[in-house]
Amino acid sequence: MFTEETITSTSNWFARARRLQEYNLRMATHLHRLTPHFLDVVTPPVVSHTRRTIVRDHERGYNDLWDRYFKPDAMYLESMFRRRFRMRRDLFFRIQTDVEQAEPYFVQRRNIAGRLGLHSLQKMNAALRLLAYGVSADSIDESFQVAETTAIMSLKMFCSTIVRLYKS
């Protein structure tokens, strides 16, 4: 069964395996000492592909809009409101009420962090500015704290809601 040759080759195999294991241990110890320097040289910097979040102050945007146009002693008089919005203030409020009741998108909600989202006045104002003046959607961000994508979405939702409400 077992010849002297087999025993010798088996013991040689064990000896080689032991030497290989010792060699691997020495290499692992050596690499462990070199790892921090080695990783700095070889590993490229990690580039994050996540989007940067712009924190907008929706409350300030709403308060500015309210103070300028909608409060009883607003900065701009009724004539200026009519010139800017192309309608009377009471008509604007009637449209706002109808739109809020017909489309839940225009109702102000809190996000998962508990912060208030955009008010319907901000969304409607963004839509009306885009319609009336043809301004770019990102210009609304600077004045009323409404993101470009939200302004475009508000325009689409506002137009479809108005058509649905007043088409007859």
Buried (B, 14 or more C-beta within 10 A) or exposed (E): EEEEEEEEEEEEEEEEEEEEEEEEEEEEEEEEEEEEEEEEEEEEEEEEEEEEEEEBEBEEBBEBBBEBBBEEEBEBEEEEBBEBBEBEBEEBEEBBEBBBEBBEBBEBEEEEEEEEEBBBBBBBBBBBBBBEEEBEBEBBBEBBBBBBEBBBBBBEBBEEBBEEBEEE
